[in-house]
Amino acid sequence: MTLWSGRFIAPMDETLWDLSESYSFDHVLYAHDIVGSQAHVRGLLAAGLLTEDEATTLLSTLDTIRLEFIGGTFERAARDEDIHTAIERRATELAGDVGAKLHTARSRNDQIATTLRLFTRDALSEVAYATLQLVEVLLELGEALPDAHLPGYTHMQRAQPVLLSHHLNAHSFALLRDVDRLGDARTRLNVSPLGAGALAGTSLAIDPEITAQLLGFDSAFANSMDAVSDRDFIAESLFDLALLGVHLSRMGEELVLWTSAEFDFASLGDDFTTGSSMLPQKKNSDVAELARGKSGRLIGNLTGLLVVLKGLPLSYNRDLQEDKEPLFDSLRQVLLVLRALRGAYGSLKFHDEVAAAAADDEMLVAIDIAEELVGEGVPFRRAHERVGQLVAEALLSNQSLRDVVQSTEETKRFAGLFDKGVSLQRRSSPGAAGPKASEAQTKKLKAALEHAKTRFD
């Protein structure tokens, strides 16, 4: 029996049923739906719509249903269209007419919206925790190799030497912004839709503020039509997850490059790599490639939902059923990537000597010579042009840049800039890539990490 069987003579056609049912994927919401239903029962009690005995019976019945789910004994009935119907049907089986009062002053429209907000609130926290754990691993790796350095790149061309910790911190600051966005989204979604009914509220004397407080929401809805139709919080969550996925993809791309024979800056542990079914010598960084590949899926989930939402009139429309699968999928995929990358970075062996040799490329000293000239009063554009001429001379004459600099009376005083590690040491401005700026930067990162932990605790 459906929730609306009194109005209809013929049962739902099987093709419509197959299109319409959502229990196959929304059953994961059972715990949050039960929590929302228990708060609703208490709200009905406060409104005088249930007696003490009825409320006690319903609360106990919902606890029993929760245990059935946890124990794997809950059985879906043939016509349980979704998780909400299934729980109400089971409550009526266990509690009789009292169970039939569970849906008093409530529509599936505000019920679903409430359950989804509760679920998303918890899920965003879980993603945030996993992201912070990845940041911790990046910090640990950088601190374990305080002197390790490598080239920093622009346009995928060597640009300037940077500390490994500085490079990893760049990823960490981006990830902390992702966590900040997740927290903001969680704050904005923390408004209760329960009590909005189908779209226009109810004539029964319920108080939505009571259930909002019971469920830990910051407030109850202000407009009932907005409450049941709003899926901004899912779109925003999918955007935040997609952008987080983009950052993880960037990290994956980098690991692919670093672990290639051409770069050879790092290698991953055997437990985070795969082999080839044909080529015995292969050791593939699949974890990084999958992290890179998942970003397209996350972006697709966001785009798909936005297209669903763009043409919907107020208030609730069944199209909104399409909000759940992209949300569930994005959450699952992001958590898989975060946990796998955390392990991969934990297994990473950084090849200090190879990376340092690339970072000590003499061409990377060009900017240091230009800055020395600026310090002597030469306008930067003229200094840039002069050093560019030295670089061109070295390339055309097949000499080293150091030899060209040493051979010129005007510039031979700068030969010491080519000594190993000097260019890196000179990156000393606030937030820069050298050792002098490193300590203050790491302190800021650690403070931001602790603040984020506190926010989500």
N, C-alpha and C positions, 0 to 999 in steps of 0.2 A: 504493500500500500504506500502511495506517495503522500507527501504532506498536504497535497491539495486534492485528494481523491474525491471529496464531496462534490466538487464542481463538474467532474468529468464522468461520462458514461463508458467510454472506451479506454482501455489501458494504453500506456505509451507504446508506440511502435518500437521494435527492437533497434531499428536503425537510428532513431532519435535517442534511444537509451544509450547506445554505444557512443554517440556523439556527445551526449549530455553528462554521463556519469563522470565523477571526478574522484571517487574514493580511491581509485587505483594509484593516485599520486598525492591526494590531500590527507590521506590517513596519518601522515607524519605529524599532522597538527593536533593529534588527539589530546596530548597533555595540556596544550594551551587552550584548547576548546573546553576541556573539563574545568580548568581554572577559571575561565571566563564564565562558565555556566554556574559554578559554585558562587562566584561573586553576584551573579544575577539572582540566584536563590536568596542570598542574604538581602539583596535590594528589594525583592518581592516581600520578604518578611518585614523589612522596615516600613514598607508601604502598606502593610496590613493585608496583602493579597495572598499570603500564606500564613498558616498557623505555625506555632513553634514546632509542633509534632511533624507537620508536613515538611517544613524546612529541614528538620533533623533527618527525616527519612530521605529526602532528596540529596542532601549532602553526603549521607552515608552511601546511598546508591551510586552516586558519582565516584566516590572513593573505590567502591567495588569494581566499577567499570574500568577505572584507571589501573587497578591491580590486574584485571583481566588482560588489558593491553600489555602491561609489563611482563606478565607471565606467559604471554603468547596464547592465551585461551580464548580471547575475544573472537567471536565468529561473526563475520559479515553476513547479513541476510541478503537474499537474492535481490531485493529492491532497495537496498541502502545506496542511495544515489551518491552521497558524499559522507564525510566523516561526521558532520553535524547531524544529519539524518540518522546515521547509525547509532550515535550516542543517545539521541532522544528516543529512538526506537527501543534500545536496550533498557533505558531508564524506565520506560513504560512497562516493559516486560517484567522488570524486577519490582517496581513500586506500584503498578496498576494505575488507578485514576490519579494518584498523587504524581506519578511520573508524567502523566499527560498535562500536568500544570506547569511543567518546566519551561514551556515556551510562552507562557503568559507575558504580555507586554514586550514581546521580542519578535523580530523578524530574522530570517536567515541573513538579510542584508546587513543589519548592524551586528549580528552574531559573527558573521564571516569577517567583517571589517575589524572587529575587536580581536578575534583569534589571530588574524594576520599581523596585527600590530604587536601583540604579545610575542608571537613567534619571531618576527623580524627584530624586535628589540633585543631578544636574547641572542639571535643569530649574529647580529652585528657585533655584539660584545665578544662572541666566540672568535669571529674573524679578527677583531682588534687584538685580542690576546695572542693569537697565532702570529700576527704581524709583529707584535712587540717581541715575541720570542725570536723571530728572525733577526730583528735589530740587535738583540743581545748577542746572537752568534756572530754577526758582523763586527760588533764591538770587540768581542773576545779575539777574533782572528786578527784584527788590526793591532790590538794591544800585545798579542803574542809575538808579533813581528814588527817591533817599533821602528826599526831602521830600514825595512824593506821598501823599495821604491820601484817605480815603473814609469814609462812615458804616459803623460796625459795626452789625449788626442782631440783634435778638432778636424772635421772632415775626414776622419779615419786616417789622418796623417799625424805623425809625431809632432807634438807642439812644445811641451815643457815637462820636466820631471816632476813627479808628485809622489808623496808618501803613499804606500798602500793603504794605511789607515785613513788618510785623507780621501782617497778614492772610495773606500767602503763607506766612510761617513756620508759621502754625497748620496749614496743609495739610502742610507739610514734616515737622513733628513727628509727625503722624498716619502719614505714609508711612514714616517711620523706625521707627515701632512695627510696621508691616507687615513691614518688612525684618527686624526683630528676631524676629518670629514665624516668618518663613520660615527664619531661622537656627536657631531652636529646633527646628522641625520636622525640619530637615535633620540636626541632632544626634541626635534621637530615632530617626530611621529608619536611622541608620548602624550597623545590626547585621546581620550576614550570616546569611541562612537556608540557605546552601549547605551540604549535608551532612545536612539534615533528612530527605531522601528523600521518599517519598510522604506519610508522616506520623510514622513511628516510627524513623527512622534506618536503619542498615544493619549487617549483620554484617561487612562488609568494613572493613579497618583504615585508614580515612581519618581525617584530622585537620582538622576544620572551622576550627580556628584558623589553619592555614596559608593556606587560601584567603581567609579573612577579612582577613588581613594583606596578601595580594597585591592584594586589591581595595580597599584603603584603608578598610575598615570598622574601627570602634573595637573591635569584639568579634564573636564568633560567638554564635549563638542559644544560649539556655539550655534551651529546651523545644521539641522537634521539632514537636509538634502546634501550638503557638502560632506557630512559625516559618512554617509553610505556610499557616495560616489567617488570619494577621494582615494586615488592610488598614487598621489605624488610621492608618498613615502617609499613606495616600491620602486618607482622610477628613479628617485634620488639614490636609493640603496644600490640599484643596478648600475647607475653611473659611477658611484664610489667604488663598487667592486670592479667595474670595467677599467677605471683609471688605475686602481691598485694592480689589476692584471697587466696593464700596459707597463707599469714600473717593473713588475716581475718578469715580463717579457724582455725588457731591456737588460735586466740582470742575466737572464738566460742567454741572450745573444752574446753577451760579454763572456760568459763561461764557455760557450761554444768556441769563441775566438781564442781565449786564453789557453784552452786545453788542446788546441790544434797543434800539429807539428810545426806549422809555420810560425806561430807565436811562441808556444812552449813556455808560457808564463806560469802554468799551473797544471796540476792533474787532480782528478777526483778519485776517491776510494773505489775499490772494486765493487763495494756494496751500493754505489750510486752510479754505476755505469753498466753498459750492456756490451755484448759482443755481436759478431756477425754470424749468420747462418751459413755463410759461404767462405768468408775471409778470416782465417785463423788469427791473424795478427791484430784485428781491430779491437779497439776499446772506445766505445761511443758514449758521448755525454748526453744520452737520451733525456735525462732529467731536465737538462737545460733546454733542449729542443721542445719538449712537451710544455715547459713553462712558457716558452715563446709562442707555441702554437695555440695554447688555451686562450690567449688574449682575443683572438678573432671570435671565438665562441662567446666570450663575455660581452664583447661589443655588439654581437648579433642579438643577444638576449635583451640588451638595453634598447636597441633599435626596434626590435620586434614589438616590445611593449609600448613604446612611444607611438608606433603606427596604430596599435589597437586603441590607444587612448585619444588620439587626435580628433576623431570624428564623433565622439559619444555625447549625446544630449544628456542633460540632467534627468533623472538622478542615477539609479542603479540600472545597469544593463548586463545581460548575461555574458557579453563580451569580456567582462571583467574576470571571468573564470580563467582567462588566459594570462592572468598576472602571476599565478602560482608556479607553474613549471619553470619559467625562466628564472624566477627568484630562487627556487630550490636548486636548480642546476648551477646557477652562478655561485651560490654559497658553497655548494659541494666542490666545484672545480677550484675555486680560490683556496679553500682549505686544503685540498689535495696538493696544490702547488706550493703553498706556504710551508707545509710540513715537509715536503720532499726537498725543497730548496734549503730549509734549515738544516736538514741532514747532510745535503750535498756540501754546503759551505763548512759544516763541521768536519767533513772528511777531506777537505781541500788541502793539498800540499802546494804551497807557493814556491816557485823556483826563483829564489832570490837573485842568484847570479845572472841568470838569463834576462830577467826583467831589468836588473840594474844596468846590464850592458846596453840594453836598448835605451834606457833612460839617460845614459851617459853619452849618447850620440852627440858628437861635437856640434852639429848644426843647431841643437837646442840651446846653445850658448849665445846665439846671435842676439837675442833680446837682452841678454845681460850686458853685452858690449854697448848696445844702443842706450841702455839705461845708465851705464857708466858715463857715456858722453853727455846725456841729459844732466847728470849730476855735476858735470863740469861746465854747464851753461849752454850746451848746444840745443837748439830747438828740436823737439822730438822728431818732426817730420824730416829734418835734415839728417839727424842721427840715423833714422830708419833707412834713408836713402843710402847713406855712406856704408852702413853694414850690409845692406843688400848688394852693393857693389863688390864688397869683399866676398860674399857668398858666391856671386856670379863668377868672380875671378877664380875662386877655388874649384868650382865646377868645370869651368872652361879649360883650366890648366891641369885638371886632374890632380890637384894638390889637396891636402887637408886644409880645412878652414884655419886650424891652429897655425899651420906653417905660413899661410898667407898673412895672418895677423902678426905673427912674429917677424915676418920679413919686411914689414912696413914700419918705418920710423914713427909714423903718426899713431900706430895702434899696437906696437909690440908690448907696451905696458899692460895690455889686457890679456896677455898669454896665460896668466895664472887663473883666469876664469875657467879655463878648460880642465883644471885639475879635478879629479874625481870627487863628486859630491858637492862641489862649490855652488853650482847653479841651483841645486835643490836647497841648500842652506840659505840662499839669497831670497827665497820665496817667503818673506817674513811679515808681510802686511797682514792686518787682522783678517782671519778667515782663509788665509792663503795655504798653500800646499806643503810648506816647509816645516821643519821641526819646531822653530820658534813659535809659530802660530798654532801648532798642533794641540798643545796642552789646553789652551783656553777653549778651543773648538770642541775638544772631547768633553770638557766640563759642561759646555752648553748642551751637547748632545745627551749626555747622561742626565742632566737636569730635565730636559724635555722628555726623556724616556720615563723618568720617575713621575713626572706630572701626568703623563698619559696613563701610566699604571694606576695612579690615584684616581683619575677621572673615571676609569672603568671599574675599579674596585667599588 
